[in-house]
Amino acid sequence: AAPTSTMRVALASALGHAAAGKMRSCLSAGGRRDAELAAIADLALAYRRLSLSSDGAVDFANEAGRTACTEMLQALAHAAKCSGCALADRSYRQEFATEYRRLLPDSEPRYLTGILEAAASQWEHVALNGDRHQLSQRTIDFGHGLREAWGSLSRRLRSWTARAPRGETQSLLARFDTAWARFERAYITDLMRFMGQARAIVAEAMTHELLLQHAEVGYGMSSMEAREARRRFVESVSRLNALANWRRKGRSDLSAEVIEMAFDVIAEGRGEVEAGGAALAIARQVAES
């Protein structure tokens, strides 16, 4: 049967809507492509502003270099999101301690300068509260992977033009993002473990101080119980001293002998008349410290 006028109108309307939808889709795709090109162009420009050493490594030694790196990493995160490449899952950040969740509060690609520096510098140890901690082999391996991904992306950014193959750029961005997420997770997990160890040492010293107070009050300043508690407390403080001063050769061999001698001098009253009471005065200062 021949289509009625009503059917023809409906068909024309449907075809018109389909054509309009296709046009909007094309325009939307074109807009996304333009945004992607603009983001990568901004990234390439930010990369060329980096302060680089003679071998092409990022210079983290001065404030200007770190600022340029931070700006480049922000442009890189924006380009990764605009490119439409597959980004790594970052749900692991929910396991981070509060101080790290403040820096990385969501699953967005957030590239921190300190993390790139840790990978690029090939660190195997980090210093925390004066102590040197060994990074896990997993972290070291992922750092190597991130350096390789960064090197490949850097070569592309140095020569990038708007005519560069889109697929290759997307692939490099995705590879970098995956390598970054792996290293970020492993590195920060190591840092949290180191912080836990450092806090345990401080907590140990506080516990020994409390036990010493109880021993001195309950058994007397010169009792064997107080002497033993004092020795353990001094050892824990000595440990803290060494950790806090490892670059300046802080000592960890301090003993409680000096303190015990000071208490003996005070208990026996020696030095009250000798040298004008200097020995007793020094002993009291040692004991009070």
Secondary structure by P-SEA (a helix, b strand, c coil): ccccaaaaaaaaaaaaaaaaaaaaaaaaaaaaaaaaaaaaaaaaaaaaacccccccccccccaaaaaaaaaaaaaaaaaaaaaccccccccccccccaaaaaacccccccccaaaaaaaaacccccccccbbbbccaaaaaaaaaaaaaaaaaaaaaacccccccaaaaaaaaaaaaaaaaaaaaaaaaaaaaaaaaaaaaaaaaaaaaaaaaaaaaacccccaaaaaaaaaaaaaaaaaaaaacccccccccccaaaaaaaaaaaaaccccccccaaaaaaaaaaaac
